[in-house]
């Protein structure tokens, strides 16, 4: 049952294009927050507030009912090689039924759809309870770190993470840990390597050995992947000097219930085995601590360990959202996130969390990123119907 007129669809597209036109790397979201706040005022939001680390929250008050937070982060990754893009990543080009640009699917499309869809629900007298639309910052740096400020300031009954689901209802998501492994050696001139210990060679041995660790697996969430993403040696740059230290960063995708010990234990076992076989081998592994420098001047710090999560299909809020999506004429098929979202924070703090948004998660961070217009408008209809739900 479509609830969006052609005029309303045009406004959603206009909102989305205006947001995509603004570069908003992590820590540089101020302009897009300002534009989003103005759209909230134009759409008739009851209150519009920006917190100390730059998150924007617009509130809509309806009849008696639940408090629901709809979250979309506004920071994006960089577009990369501009020559590789078919369309200007900030041009907001519409072609072939798609809107192209950096952030269209991750996740300014979802923000535009939720902003407008919920405002339309209130305008039509359909809104129950309090709908809070969150435009959060810094998610690409550490999921949940800045968004936690929004949750602590409000007491939601339900959190809807608006990351892409292809209009499915996601009730689970993988978590993420960043792990740093370091190997240690002793410097020497590169012409006399026998006088030193090359930490880079030890790192190569360690990376190969870590690649043999069997990945844990979950029927819904897939494998707990351990993948190297960065490597650097010290000294750097180096001319004719054996590195005395080498550092590699790993991305570890987490499954439900996994702890720090579950992540570091198998890595440490490999380190211990290699050290037992070679007295010169020395290494360590740690979970990273990250910092996010907000555009407001505030600095946040937190451990880069965001747990996986899952809620039962029978959960009362899951069922309420499914009913709303069916009313919107959508199949309300249950799905799950393969990547990590701000939902790791809310779910791990006992708040029922679901995911629902336009587009495919596989299109996040890619060259020629896009969101299909039927997904954009479909999401707005879904949010509209969610605005009228009760558990």
C-alpha positions as a LaTeX table, in Angstrom:
\begin{tabular}{lrrr}
\hline
Residue & $x$ (\AA) & $y$ (\AA) & $z$ (\AA) \\
\hline
Unk1 & 0.00 & 0.00 & 0.00 \\
Unk2 & 2.03 & 3.00 & $-1.21$ \\
Unk3 & 1.83 & 5.99 & 1.13 \\
Unk4 & 4.08 & 8.35 & $-0.81$ \\
Unk5 & 2.74 & 10.72 & $-3.44$ \\
Unk6 & 4.95 & 11.74 & $-6.35$ \\
Unk7 & 5.51 & 15.05 & $-4.58$ \\
Unk8 & 6.70 & 13.33 & $-1.42$ \\
Unk9 & 9.04 & 11.10 & $-3.39$ \\
Unk10 & 10.56 & 14.13 & $-5.05$ \\
Unk11 & 11.20 & 15.69 & $-1.66$ \\
Unk12 & 12.92 & 12.54 & $-0.39$ \\
Unk13 & 15.16 & 12.54 & $-3.46$ \\
Unk14 & 15.90 & 16.24 & $-3.00$ \\
Unk15 & 16.88 & 15.67 & 0.64 \\
Unk16 & 19.12 & 12.75 & $-0.25$ \\
Unk17 & 20.87 & 14.60 & $-3.09$ \\
Unk18 & 21.52 & 17.60 & $-0.85$ \\
Unk19 & 23.20 & 15.37 & 1.74 \\
Unk20 & 25.25 & 13.41 & $-0.80$ \\
Unk21 & 26.55 & 16.71 & $-2.23$ \\
Unk22 & 28.38 & 17.39 & 1.06 \\
Unk23 & 31.67 & 15.54 & 1.70 \\
Unk24 & 31.49 & 14.27 & 5.28 \\
Unk25 & 34.48 & 12.19 & 6.28 \\
Unk26 & 34.64 & 11.06 & 9.89 \\
Unk27 & 35.38 & 14.06 & 12.09 \\
Unk28 & 34.29 & 16.50 & 9.38 \\
Unk29 & 30.50 & 16.08 & 9.53 \\
Unk30 & 29.53 & 19.58 & 10.69 \\
Unk31 & 28.18 & 20.85 & 7.35 \\
Unk32 & 26.03 & 17.79 & 6.67 \\
Unk33 & 24.71 & 17.94 & 10.24 \\
Unk34 & 23.72 & 21.59 & 9.70 \\
Unk35 & 21.90 & 20.80 & 6.46 \\
Unk36 & 20.14 & 17.80 & 8.04 \\
Unk37 & 19.05 & 19.96 & 10.98 \\
Unk38 & 17.54 & 22.47 & 8.57 \\
Unk39 & 15.62 & 19.70 & 6.80 \\
Unk40 & 14.27 & 18.59 & 10.18 \\
Unk41 & 13.00 & 22.11 & 10.85 \\
Unk42 & 11.50 & 22.35 & 7.37 \\
Unk43 & 9.72 & 19.01 & 7.87 \\
Unk44 & 8.19 & 20.15 & 11.16 \\
Unk45 & 10.22 & 18.29 & 13.76 \\
Unk46 & 9.21 & 19.27 & 17.30 \\
Unk47 & 12.76 & 19.57 & 18.64 \\
Unk48 & 16.18 & 19.53 & 16.97 \\
Unk49 & 19.29 & 19.12 & 19.12 \\
Unk50 & 23.03 & 18.61 & 18.57 \\
Unk51 & 25.03 & 17.06 & 21.41 \\
Unk52 & 28.58 & 17.70 & 22.57 \\
Unk53 & 30.20 & 15.35 & 20.07 \\
Unk54 & 28.08 & 16.51 & 17.13 \\
Unk55 & 25.28 & 13.94 & 16.89 \\
Unk56 & 22.01 & 15.41 & 15.67 \\
Unk57 & 18.66 & 14.19 & 17.04 \\
Unk58 & 15.29 & 15.35 & 15.75 \\
Unk59 & 12.21 & 14.43 & 17.77 \\
Unk60 & 8.63 & 13.95 & 16.63 \\
Unk61 & 5.89 & 13.58 & 19.23 \\
Unk62 & 2.76 & 11.60 & 18.39 \\
Unk63 & $-0.02$ & 9.97 & 20.36 \\
Unk64 & 0.78 & 7.78 & 23.35 \\
Unk65 & 3.17 & 5.02 & 22.41 \\
Unk66 & 6.80 & 3.83 & 22.38 \\
Unk67 & 10.04 & 5.77 & 22.07 \\
Unk68 & 11.92 & 4.58 & 19.00 \\
Unk69 & 15.31 & 5.78 & 17.76 \\
Unk70 & 16.02 & 5.54 & 14.03 \\
Unk71 & 19.78 & 5.89 & 13.54 \\
Unk72 & 21.77 & 6.75 & 10.42 \\
Unk73 & 25.42 & 7.78 & 10.60 \\
Unk74 & 26.39 & 10.70 & 8.38 \\
Unk75 & 30.14 & 10.11 & 8.12 \\
Unk76 & 31.41 & 8.37 & 5.01 \\
Unk77 & 34.64 & 6.87 & 3.78 \\
Unk78 & 36.64 & 8.77 & 1.17 \\
Unk79 & 35.69 & 8.25 & $-2.51$ \\
Unk80 & 39.21 & 7.06 & $-3.40$ \\
Unk81 & 40.34 & 7.31 & $-7.02$ \\
Unk82 & 38.00 & 9.92 & $-8.54$ \\
Unk83 & 39.01 & 8.88 & $-12.06$ \\
Unk84 & 37.52 & 5.46 & $-11.40$ \\
Unk85 & 34.04 & 6.89 & $-10.78$ \\
Unk86 & 31.62 & 6.98 & $-13.67$ \\
Unk87 & 29.75 & 9.84 & $-11.97$ \\
Unk88 & 30.89 & 12.60 & $-9.63$ \\
Unk89 & 30.74 & 11.05 & $-6.13$ \\
Unk90 & 29.21 & 14.28 & $-4.83$ \\
Unk91 & 27.09 & 15.06 & $-7.86$ \\
Unk92 & 23.93 & 13.19 & $-6.87$ \\
Unk93 & 23.42 & 11.87 & $-10.40$ \\
Unk94 & 20.21 & 9.94 & $-11.09$ \\
Unk95 & 20.53 & 7.34 & $-13.86$ \\
Unk96 & 18.95 & 3.96 & $-14.60$ \\
Unk97 & 16.62 & 4.23 & $-11.61$ \\
Unk98 & 19.53 & 4.77 & $-9.23$ \\
Unk99 & 21.00 & 7.66 & $-7.27$ \\
Unk100 & 24.79 & 7.59 & $-7.46$ \\
Unk101 & 27.28 & 9.09 & $-5.03$ \\
Unk102 & 29.38 & 8.55 & $-1.95$ \\
Unk103 & 27.08 & 7.87 & 0.98 \\
Unk104 & 23.97 & 7.10 & $-1.06$ \\
Unk105 & 23.72 & 3.63 & 0.45 \\
Unk106 & 26.02 & 4.13 & 3.46 \\
Unk107 & 23.94 & 5.84 & 4.58 \\
Unk108 & 22.47 & 9.18 & 3.54 \\
Unk109 & 19.72 & 7.47 & 1.58 \\
Unk110 & 18.44 & 5.86 & 4.77 \\
Unk111 & 18.68 & 9.18 & 6.61 \\
Unk112 & 16.63 & 10.97 & 3.95 \\
Unk113 & 14.03 & 8.18 & 3.93 \\
Unk114 & 13.64 & 8.09 & 7.72 \\
Unk115 & 13.69 & 11.89 & 8.06 \\
Unk116 & 10.85 & 12.30 & 5.60 \\
Unk117 & 8.90 & 9.09 & 6.17 \\
Unk118 & 8.43 & 9.71 & 9.89 \\
Unk119 & 7.64 & 13.41 & 9.37 \\
Unk120 & 4.95 & 12.41 & 6.85 \\
Unk121 & 3.52 & 9.92 & 9.37 \\
Unk122 & 3.12 & 12.71 & 11.92 \\
Unk123 & 1.68 & 15.08 & 9.32 \\
Unk124 & $-0.95$ & 12.44 & 8.47 \\
Unk125 & $-1.83$ & 11.84 & 12.13 \\
Unk126 & $-0.38$ & 8.32 & 12.12 \\
Unk127 & 2.53 & 8.75 & 14.55 \\
Unk128 & 2.37 & 6.95 & 17.88 \\
Unk129 & 4.78 & 7.65 & 20.70 \\
Unk130 & 8.05 & 9.48 & 20.12 \\
Unk131 & 10.18 & 9.03 & 17.02 \\
Unk132 & 13.78 & 10.18 & 17.29 \\
Unk133 & 15.78 & 10.42 & 14.09 \\
Unk134 & 19.49 & 10.25 & 14.88 \\
Unk135 & 22.12 & 11.54 & 12.46 \\
Unk136 & 25.18 & 10.21 & 14.25 \\
Unk137 & 28.88 & 10.84 & 13.70 \\
Unk138 & 32.08 & 8.81 & 13.76 \\
Unk139 & 30.60 & 5.38 & 13.03 \\
Unk140 & 33.25 & 4.60 & 10.42 \\
Unk141 & 35.93 & 5.03 & 13.12 \\
Unk142 & 34.40 & 3.09 & 16.02 \\
Unk143 & 30.87 & 1.72 & 15.81 \\
Unk144 & 28.69 & 2.86 & 18.70 \\
Unk145 & 31.21 & 5.17 & 20.36 \\
Unk146 & 29.65 & 8.52 & 19.45 \\
Unk147 & 26.15 & 7.06 & 19.10 \\
Unk148 & 26.29 & 5.94 & 22.73 \\
Unk149 & 25.78 & 9.61 & 23.65 \\
Unk150 & 22.39 & 9.54 & 21.94 \\
Unk151 & 21.33 & 6.38 & 23.75 \\
Unk152 & 22.44 & 7.68 & 27.15 \\
Unk153 & 20.49 & 10.91 & 26.62 \\
Unk154 & 17.25 & 9.07 & 25.78 \\
Unk155 & 15.59 & 5.87 & 26.93 \\
Unk156 & 14.36 & 4.13 & 23.78 \\
Unk157 & 12.11 & 1.11 & 23.79 \\
Unk158 & 13.50 & 0.10 & 20.42 \\
Unk159 & 16.41 & 1.08 & 18.17 \\
Unk160 & 16.14 & 0.80 & 14.40 \\
Unk161 & 19.54 & 0.81 & 12.72 \\
Unk162 & 18.91 & 2.19 & 9.25 \\
Unk163 & 21.95 & 0.59 & 7.58 \\
Unk164 & 21.18 & $-1.17$ & 4.30 \\
Unk165 & 19.17 & $-4.38$ & 4.48 \\
Unk166 & 17.57 & $-4.44$ & 1.03 \\
Unk167 & 14.31 & $-3.72$ & 2.90 \\
Unk168 & 14.66 & $-6.94$ & 4.89 \\
Unk169 & 14.26 & $-6.84$ & 8.65 \\
Unk170 & 17.65 & $-7.64$ & 10.17 \\
Unk171 & 17.53 & $-9.14$ & 13.64 \\
Unk172 & 21.22 & $-10.00$ & 13.99 \\
Unk173 & 24.61 & $-8.62$ & 13.07 \\
Unk174 & 28.25 & $-9.57$ & 13.21 \\
Unk175 & 30.48 & $-7.61$ & 15.54 \\
Unk176 & 34.01 & $-6.45$ & 14.92 \\
Unk177 & 37.33 & $-6.35$ & 16.73 \\
Unk178 & 40.53 & $-4.68$ & 15.60 \\
Unk179 & 43.61 & $-6.62$ & 16.63 \\
Unk180 & 47.19 & $-5.45$ & 16.41 \\
Unk181 & 49.97 & $-8.04$ & 16.26 \\
Unk182 & 53.59 & $-6.98$ & 16.62 \\
Unk183 & 56.83 & $-8.81$ & 16.05 \\
Unk184 & 60.14 & $-7.68$ & 17.54 \\
Unk185 & 63.68 & $-8.04$ & 16.27 \\
Unk186 & 67.04 & $-6.28$ & 16.33 \\
Unk187 & 68.31 & $-3.73$ & 13.81 \\
Unk188 & 71.37 & $-4.32$ & 11.71 \\
Unk189 & 72.70 & $-3.10$ & 8.40 \\
Unk190 & 70.89 & $-4.75$ & 5.51 \\
Unk191 & 74.27 & $-5.86$ & 4.13 \\
Unk192 & 74.90 & $-7.90$ & 7.29 \\
Unk193 & 71.47 & $-9.34$ & 8.17 \\
Unk194 & 73.06 & $-12.16$ & 10.19 \\
Unk195 & 73.95 & $-9.57$ & 12.85 \\
Unk196 & 70.31 & $-8.64$ & 13.47 \\
Unk197 & 66.83 & $-10.11$ & 13.71 \\
Unk198 & 64.44 & $-9.05$ & 10.96 \\
Unk199 & 61.04 & $-8.35$ & 12.53 \\
Unk200 & 59.46 & $-8.25$ & 9.07 \\
Unk201 & 60.46 & $-11.84$ & 8.33 \\
Unk202 & 58.98 & $-12.90$ & 11.64 \\
Unk203 & 55.80 & $-11.04$ & 10.73 \\
Unk204 & 55.61 & $-12.90$ & 7.42 \\
Unk205 & 55.88 & $-16.18$ & 9.33 \\
Unk206 & 53.22 & $-15.07$ & 11.78 \\
Unk207 & 50.78 & $-13.90$ & 9.10 \\
Unk208 & 51.07 & $-17.21$ & 7.29 \\
Unk209 & 50.50 & $-19.12$ & 10.53 \\
Unk210 & 47.50 & $-17.00$ & 11.55 \\
Unk211 & 45.97 & $-17.72$ & 8.17 \\
Unk212 & 45.75 & $-21.40$ & 9.20 \\
Unk213 & 43.55 & $-20.76$ & 12.26 \\
Unk214 & 40.14 & $-22.37$ & 11.65 \\
Unk215 & 37.45 & $-19.69$ & 11.61 \\
Unk216 & 34.51 & $-20.18$ & 13.97 \\
Unk217 & 31.17 & $-20.24$ & 12.18 \\
Unk218 & 27.55 & $-19.36$ & 12.91 \\
Unk219 & 24.63 & $-20.64$ & 10.87 \\
Unk220 & 23.20 & $-17.13$ & 10.44 \\
Unk221 & 26.21 & $-14.82$ & 10.69 \\
Unk222 & 28.75 & $-16.86$ & 8.77 \\
Unk223 & 32.43 & $-17.05$ & 9.68 \\
Unk224 & 34.37 & $-15.17$ & 12.33 \\
Unk225 & 36.83 & $-13.87$ & 9.75 \\
Unk226 & 40.39 & $-12.88$ & 10.75 \\
Unk227 & 41.88 & $-10.78$ & 7.95 \\
Unk228 & 45.06 & $-8.61$ & 7.84 \\
Unk229 & 44.35 & $-5.08$ & 6.63 \\
Unk230 & 47.52 & $-3.08$ & 7.35 \\
Unk231 & 51.23 & $-3.65$ & 7.90 \\
Unk232 & 54.11 & $-1.30$ & 8.69 \\
Unk233 & 57.66 & $-1.76$ & 9.94 \\
Unk234 & 59.96 & 0.36 & 12.08 \\
Unk235 & 62.00 & 2.29 & 11.29 \\
Unk236 & 59.91 & 3.69 & 8.46 \\
Unk237 & 61.00 & 4.87 & 6.02 \\
Unk238 & 64.05 & 2.65 & 6.15 \\
Unk239 & 67.18 & 2.59 & 4.02 \\
Unk240 & 69.48 & $-0.41$ & 4.42 \\
Unk241 & 68.26 & $-1.13$ & 7.94 \\
Unk242 & 66.65 & $-4.32$ & 9.21 \\
Unk243 & 63.36 & $-3.47$ & 10.91 \\
Unk244 & 63.44 & $-3.98$ & 14.68 \\
Unk245 & 59.65 & $-4.00$ & 14.88 \\
Unk246 & 56.76 & $-4.82$ & 12.58 \\
Unk247 & 53.08 & $-4.17$ & 13.20 \\
Unk248 & 50.05 & $-5.62$ & 11.42 \\
Unk249 & 46.41 & $-4.80$ & 11.98 \\
Unk250 & 43.74 & $-7.47$ & 11.70 \\
Unk251 & 40.00 & $-7.17$ & 11.23 \\
Unk252 & 38.19 & $-9.89$ & 13.19 \\
Unk253 & 34.48 & $-10.32$ & 12.52 \\
Unk254 & 32.75 & $-11.45$ & 15.71 \\
Unk255 & 29.99 & $-13.98$ & 16.26 \\
Unk256 & 27.38 & $-13.95$ & 19.01 \\
Unk257 & 28.86 & $-14.58$ & 22.45 \\
Unk258 & 32.52 & $-14.24$ & 21.47 \\
Unk259 & 34.77 & $-12.53$ & 24.01 \\
Unk260 & 38.20 & $-10.91$ & 23.89 \\
Unk261 & 39.65 & $-14.20$ & 25.10 \\
Unk262 & 38.00 & $-16.00$ & 22.19 \\
Unk263 & 39.70 & $-13.59$ & 19.79 \\
Unk264 & 43.16 & $-13.36$ & 21.34 \\
Unk265 & 43.46 & $-16.95$ & 22.61 \\
Unk266 & 44.02 & $-18.68$ & 19.25 \\
Unk267 & 46.39 & $-15.90$ & 18.13 \\
Unk268 & 48.44 & $-16.23$ & 21.30 \\
Unk269 & 48.58 & $-20.00$ & 20.85 \\
Unk270 & 50.16 & $-19.51$ & 17.42 \\
Unk271 & 52.64 & $-16.99$ & 18.85 \\
Unk272 & 53.60 & $-19.42$ & 21.63 \\
Unk273 & 54.09 & $-22.26$ & 19.13 \\
Unk274 & 56.34 & $-20.14$ & 16.88 \\
Unk275 & 58.36 & $-18.89$ & 19.85 \\
Unk276 & 58.90 & $-22.46$ & 21.05 \\
Unk277 & 60.26 & $-23.41$ & 17.63 \\
Unk278 & 62.51 & $-20.33$ & 17.25 \\
Unk279 & 64.18 & $-18.67$ & 20.26 \\
Unk280 & 64.54 & $-15.41$ & 18.31 \\
Unk281 & 60.81 & $-15.14$ & 17.66 \\
Unk282 & 59.00 & $-12.60$ & 19.83 \\
Unk283 & 55.50 & $-11.24$ & 19.25 \\
Unk284 & 52.38 & $-9.98$ & 20.99 \\
Unk285 & 48.71 & $-9.40$ & 20.16 \\
Unk286 & 46.32 & $-6.81$ & 21.62 \\
Unk287 & 42.84 & $-5.41$ & 21.03 \\
Unk288 & 43.16 & $-1.85$ & 19.74 \\
Unk289 & 42.08 & 1.29 & 21.56 \\
Unk290 & 40.82 & 3.89 & 19.11 \\
Unk291 & 40.19 & 7.62 & 19.24 \\
Unk292 & 37.62 & 9.72 & 17.41 \\
Unk293 & 38.17 & 13.46 & 17.16 \\
Unk294 & 34.73 & 15.04 & 16.86 \\
Unk295 & 34.19 & 18.15 & 14.76 \\
Unk296 & 33.02 & 19.85 & 17.97 \\
Unk297 & 36.53 & 19.55 & 19.44 \\
Unk298 & 35.70 & 16.66 & 21.77 \\
Unk299 & 37.86 & 13.52 & 21.64 \\
Unk300 & 36.31 & 10.14 & 22.36 \\
Unk301 & 38.27 & 6.96 & 23.05 \\
Unk302 & 37.14 & 3.36 & 23.21 \\
Unk303 & 38.16 & $-0.21$ & 22.70 \\
Unk304 & 37.67 & $-1.51$ & 19.19 \\
Unk305 & 35.62 & $-4.51$ & 20.24 \\
Unk306 & 31.98 & $-4.34$ & 19.19 \\
Unk307 & 30.02 & $-7.52$ & 20.03 \\
Unk308 & 27.81 & $-9.46$ & 17.66 \\
Unk309 & 24.09 & $-9.55$ & 18.43 \\
Unk310 & 20.90 & $-11.42$ & 17.71 \\
Unk311 & 17.23 & $-11.17$ & 18.70 \\
Unk312 & 14.64 & $-13.92$ & 18.40 \\
Unk313 & 12.04 & $-13.75$ & 15.65 \\
Unk314 & 9.45 & $-14.12$ & 18.39 \\
Unk315 & 10.57 & $-10.96$ & 20.19 \\
Unk316 & 7.58 & $-8.66$ & 20.68 \\
Unk317 & 9.30 & $-5.68$ & 19.04 \\
Unk318 & 10.51 & $-7.77$ & 16.11 \\
Unk319 & 6.94 & $-8.88$ & 15.55 \\
Unk320 & 5.67 & $-5.30$ & 15.80 \\
Unk321 & 8.11 & $-4.12$ & 13.13 \\
Unk322 & 7.20 & $-7.04$ & 10.89 \\
Unk323 & 3.51 & $-6.14$ & 11.12 \\
Unk324 & 4.33 & $-2.53$ & 10.19 \\
Unk325 & 6.32 & $-3.62$ & 7.14 \\
Unk326 & 3.59 & $-5.97$ & 6.01 \\
Unk327 & 1.18 & $-3.01$ & 6.23 \\
Unk328 & 3.61 & $-1.16$ & 3.95 \\
Unk329 & 3.19 & $-3.98$ & 1.43 \\
Unk330 & 6.65 & $-5.46$ & 2.06 \\
Unk331 & 7.53 & $-9.11$ & 2.73 \\
Unk332 & 9.30 & $-8.34$ & 6.05 \\
Unk333 & 11.80 & $-11.12$ & 5.37 \\
Unk334 & 14.22 & $-11.71$ & 8.25 \\
Unk335 & 17.91 & $-11.09$ & 7.55 \\
Unk336 & 21.21 & $-10.25$ & 9.23 \\
Unk337 & 24.16 & $-7.89$ & 8.84 \\
Unk338 & 27.50 & $-9.29$ & 7.74 \\
Unk339 & 29.22 & $-6.03$ & 8.69 \\
Unk340 & 29.26 & $-4.20$ & 12.03 \\
Unk341 & 26.89 & $-1.34$ & 12.90 \\
Unk342 & 26.00 & 1.00 & 15.75 \\
Unk343 & 23.57 & $-1.74$ & 16.75 \\
Unk344 & 26.43 & $-3.56$ & 18.46 \\
Unk345 & 26.34 & $-0.93$ & 21.19 \\
Unk346 & 22.59 & $-0.87$ & 21.74 \\
Unk347 & 22.06 & $-4.62$ & 21.54 \\
Unk348 & 24.94 & $-5.34$ & 23.92 \\
Unk349 & 23.34 & $-2.91$ & 26.37 \\
Unk350 & 20.08 & $-4.79$ & 26.43 \\
Unk351 & 18.04 & $-2.60$ & 24.05 \\
Unk352 & 16.02 & $-4.43$ & 21.44 \\
Unk353 & 17.65 & $-3.56$ & 18.13 \\
Unk354 & 16.69 & $-4.28$ & 14.54 \\
Unk355 & 18.05 & $-3.18$ & 11.20 \\
Unk356 & 16.05 & $-1.87$ & 8.25 \\
Unk357 & 17.19 & 0.30 & 5.37 \\
Unk358 & 17.43 & 0.78 & 1.60 \\
Unk359 & 20.04 & $-0.75$ & $-0.66$ \\
Unk360 & 22.55 & $-3.55$ & $-0.33$ \\
Unk361 & 25.39 & $-3.64$ & 2.18 \\
Unk362 & 27.62 & $-4.97$ & $-0.62$ \\
Unk363 & 27.38 & $-1.54$ & $-2.27$ \\
Unk364 & 28.82 & 0.31 & 0.73 \\
Unk365 & 32.29 & 1.86 & 0.23 \\
Unk366 & 32.48 & 0.90 & $-3.46$ \\
Unk367 & 33.32 & 3.04 & $-6.49$ \\
Unk368 & 30.06 & 4.24 & $-8.10$ \\
Unk369 & 28.15 & 3.63 & $-4.88$ \\
Unk370 & 24.40 & 3.89 & $-5.44$ \\
Unk371 & 20.96 & 3.35 & $-3.97$ \\
Unk372 & 18.08 & 2.24 & $-6.17$ \\
Unk373 & 15.21 & 4.72 & $-6.08$ \\
Unk374 & 12.60 & 2.02 & $-5.47$ \\
Unk375 & 14.59 & 0.98 & $-2.39$ \\
Unk376 & 14.85 & 4.60 & $-1.23$ \\
Unk377 & 11.11 & 5.19 & $-1.50$ \\
Unk378 & 10.27 & 1.74 & $-0.16$ \\
Unk379 & 12.32 & 2.44 & 2.96 \\
Unk380 & 10.48 & 5.72 & 3.51 \\
Unk381 & 7.18 & 3.82 & 3.34 \\
Unk382 & 8.53 & 1.28 & 5.82 \\
Unk383 & 9.58 & 3.98 & 8.30 \\
Unk384 & 6.20 & 5.67 & 7.84 \\
Unk385 & 4.39 & 2.51 & 8.91 \\
Unk386 & 6.82 & 1.85 & 11.77 \\
Unk387 & 5.83 & 5.25 & 13.13 \\
Unk388 & 2.34 & 3.93 & 13.86 \\
Unk389 & 3.35 & 0.66 & 15.54 \\
Unk390 & 2.85 & $-0.47$ & 19.12 \\
Unk391 & 4.28 & $-3.57$ & 20.73 \\
\hline
\end{tabular}
